[in-house]
Amino acid sequence: MLQRNVGELLQELRVAQAGVQILFGFLLSVVFTGRFHDASGFEKTLHLLAVLLTVAATALLIAPAAWHRMLFRTGRREQILQVGNRVVLVGFGCLAAAITVTVALIAKVSFGPVAMGLVGGTAILLFGLLWFAVPGMLVGDQRRRDGR
C-alpha cells in the first residue's frame, strides 16, 4: 500500500513538473527579448517574482522524486510520503502563484493595470478554488458522511 502511494505521488508530480518546466523556459527566454529591456521596473520586478516562484515550485515538486531515489532502500517510504505530500502542496501553491503573476504581467504589458488586476484575480481565484477549496470541501463531505 505504501509503495503504491509513493508511486502515485511520483506519477502526479510528472504532470506538474512538465508545466513548471515549460513555464520556467518561457520566463527565462523573456529576458533575452528586446522588449524586456524596455519594460518598467515594476514589470521587471513582477517577472523576477514569477521566476523565483517558479524556481521554488521546481525545487519543491522535484524534491520527493530525489528523496525517493536517494532513500528508496532505507525503509523510509512512509516519511517520504508524509513530508513529500506537504512539500508538494507548498509547491502547488508556488506554481499557482507563479502562473498567476505571469499571466497578470502579460495582461499588464498587453492591456494595462486594470487588466492585470482582473486576470491575476481570476487566475488566483481559479487555482484557489480548484486546487485547494474543492479538495477541502470533498474531505469535509466525507467526514460528515463518516460521522467524524
C-alpha positions in Angstrom: 0.0 0.0 0.0 2.8 2.4 0.9 4.7 1.6 -2.3 1.6 2.3 -4.3 1.0 5.6 -2.5 4.6 6.7 -3.2 4.2 5.6 -6.8 1.0 7.7 -7.2 2.7 10.7 -5.7 5.6 10.4 -8.1 3.2 10.0 -11.1 1.2 13.1 -10.1 4.4 15.0 -9.9 5.3 14.1 -13.5 2.2 16.1 -14.6 3.1 19.2 -12.5 6.8 19.1 -13.4 6.0 19.3 -17.1 4.0 22.5 -16.6 6.7 24.0 -14.3 9.4 23.3 -16.8 7.5 24.9 -19.7 6.7 28.0 -17.6 10.3 28.2 -16.4 11.6 28.0 -20.0 9.2 30.7 -21.1 10.2 33.0 -18.2 13.9 32.5 -18.8 13.6 33.3 -22.5 11.7 36.6 -22.0 14.8 38.3 -20.5 16.6 37.9 -23.9 14.0 39.7 -25.9 14.3 43.3 -27.0 11.0 44.3 -25.5 12.1 43.2 -22.0 14.8 45.8 -21.8 12.1 48.5 -22.4 9.9 47.1 -19.5 9.3 49.2 -16.5 10.9 48.5 -13.1 7.6 47.2 -11.8 7.2 44.8 -14.8 10.8 43.6 -14.3 10.1 43.0 -10.6 7.0 41.0 -11.4 9.0 39.0 -13.9 11.7 38.2 -11.3 9.0 37.3 -8.8 7.5 34.9 -11.3 10.9 33.4 -11.9 11.6 33.0 -8.2 8.2 31.4 -7.6 8.9 29.0 -10.5 12.3 28.1 -9.0 10.6 27.4 -5.7 7.9 25.3 -7.4 10.5 23.4 -9.4 12.6 22.6 -6.3 9.6 21.6 -4.2 7.9 19.5 -6.8 11.1 17.6 -7.8 12.3 17.1 -4.2 10.1 14.0 -3.4 11.4 12.2 -6.5 15.0 13.0 -5.5 14.3 11.8 -1.9 12.7 8.6 -3.2 15.8 7.9 -5.4 18.2 8.6 -2.6 16.3 6.8 0.2 14.3 4.1 -1.5 16.4 1.2 0.0 16.4 2.7 3.6 12.8 1.8 4.5 11.7 5.4 4.8 8.8 5.3 2.3 6.3 6.5 5.0 8.5 9.5 5.8 9.0 10.3 2.1 5.2 10.2 1.6 4.3 12.3 4.7 6.9 15.0 4.1 6.6 14.8 0.3 2.9 15.4 0.5 3.4 18.6 2.4 6.2 19.8 0.2 4.2 19.1 -2.9 1.2 21.1 -1.6 3.5 24.1 -1.0 5.0 23.5 -4.4 1.5 23.6 -5.9 0.9 26.9 -4.1 4.2 28.3 -5.6 3.2 27.1 -9.0 -0.3 28.7 -8.8 1.3 32.0 -7.7 4.0 31.8 -10.5 1.3 31.2 -13.1 -0.9 34.0 -11.6 2.0 36.5 -11.6 3.0 35.5 -15.1 -0.5 36.0 -16.6 -1.0 39.2 -14.6 2.3 40.5 -16.0 1.2 39.6 -19.6 -2.1 41.3 -19.1 -0.4 44.4 -17.7 2.0 44.7 -20.6 -0.7 44.0 -23.2 -3.7 45.9 -21.8 -2.7 47.8 -18.6 -3.1 47.7 -14.9 -6.8 47.1 -14.8 -6.4 44.0 -17.0 -3.6 42.9 -14.7 -5.8 43.0 -11.7 -8.7 41.2 -13.4 -6.6 38.5 -15.0 -4.5 38.0 -11.8 -7.5 37.9 -9.6 -9.3 35.5 -11.8 -6.3 33.2 -12.0 -5.7 33.1 -8.3 -9.4 32.5 -7.7 -9.4 29.6 -10.1 -6.4 28.0 -8.5 -7.6 28.6 -5.0 -11.0 27.1 -5.8 -10.0 24.1 -8.0 -6.7 23.1 -6.3 -7.4 23.9 -2.7 -11.1 24.7 -1.8 -12.7 21.8 -3.7 -10.5 19.1 -2.2 -11.1 20.7 1.2 -14.8 20.5 0.6 -14.6 16.9 -0.5 -12.7 15.9 2.6 -15.3 17.8 4.7 -18.2 15.9 3.0 -16.5 12.6 3.6 -16.0 13.3 7.3 -19.7 14.3 7.6 -20.8 11.1 6.0 -18.5 9.1 8.2 -19.8 10.9 11.3 -16.5 12.4 12.3 
